[in-house]
Amino acid sequence: MKILGICCSPRKHQSSYTALKASLEACAEYSERIRTEIVDLSGKTIMPCKACGACAKELKCSINDDFNSLIPALDDSEVVGMIIATPVYFGSMAALCKAFLERSVMFRRNGWKFKDRIGAVIAVGGVRNGGQELTIQCVQSALFCQDMVCVSDGKPTAHFGATLFNDAKLGINADTFGLETAKNTGRRVAELALKLFP
């Protein structure tokens, strides 16, 4: 079984990527049955959905950008869970994350391909209370529309998901509590994956 990490930051290998990597490492360490893979959206052009309906006919988007190259990884039958990581911009998800979620409507329209997959969210803000929980809930709303099973960051805090902040001077590694929520989120995804897909 595979857990797919989607890094929705426009900045390559920065805070969201670091948090996602820590989460996926904890996920993989939970069981040798679990493999992980990161889909990094940085540097990719993903336009918003234009609701043309073309993807209702086949698993292909009419918009000619980088989203179509992601379809094989997203459609992989071995994927049982997805962890979405996004920076927090103006109290919500990055535009790249929103466009990615919108364009993923094709998987709903073509047989509910994300149905019963486990969904988890990581949000990284510039301050401790910069809208991380609201961002997580906004992403979760899109995952619910795919009929996915959303999880929290698990014990001991069990809130909406992983909430981190990137201290401008010290960097994300200074947020030990936040990184722990990322790791706990990965472990929670792994735990549920083994229960749902024995």
QUIURQUI-V986062 format. One record per pair of residues at least 6 apart in sequence whose ideal C-beta (glycine too) atoms are under 6 Angstrom apart, sorted by the first residue. I is the first residue (numbers start at 1). GAP is how many residues later the second one is. Records with the same first field share a line. If there is no record, write none. Layout:
# QUIURQUI-V986062
I: GAP, GAP
This chain:
# QUIURQUI-V986062
1: 32, 33, 79, 192, 196
2: 33, 76, 77
3: 24, 33, 78, 186
4: 33, 75, 78
5: 15, 19, 33, 78
6: 33, 78
7: 9, 10, 13, 33, 78
8: 33, 78, 86, 88, 89, 92
9: 7, 33, 78
10: 32, 86
12: 30
15: 109, 151, 157
16: 69, 71, 108
18: 154
19: 66, 103, 105, 145, 163
20: 65, 102
22: 157, 160, 161
23: 60, 159, 162, 163
24: 12, 162
26: 157, 160, 161
27: 7, 9, 159, 162, 163
28: 6, 8
30: 157, 160
31: 159, 163
34: 156
39: 34
41: 55
44: 22
45: 20, 21
46: 19, 20, 21, 53, 54
47: 16, 18
48: 51, 54
49: 53, 54
52: 10
54: 8
55: 6, 51, 54
56: 53
59: 47, 51
61: 6, 7
67: 36
80: 113, 117
81: 36, 37, 108, 112
82: 35, 37
83: 37
84: 37, 55
85: 37
86: 7, 8, 11
87: 7, 37
88: 35, 37, 42, 43, 44, 47
91: 40
92: 43, 46
93: 42, 45, 46
101: 41
107: 6, 7
108: 38
112: 35
114: 32, 34
115: 32
117: 31
118: 31, 71, 74, 75
119: 24, 29, 31
120: 31, 41, 65, 69
121: 15, 18, 40
122: 40, 60
123: 9, 12, 13, 40
124: 40, 42
125: 7, 40
127: 38
128: 37
132: 31
133: 27
136: 24, 25
140: 10
143: 7
151: 37, 41
152: 6, 7
153: 8, 9, 28, 31, 32
154: 30, 34
161: 24
162: 19, 20, 23
163: 18
164: 11, 14
165: 10
166: 6
167: 7
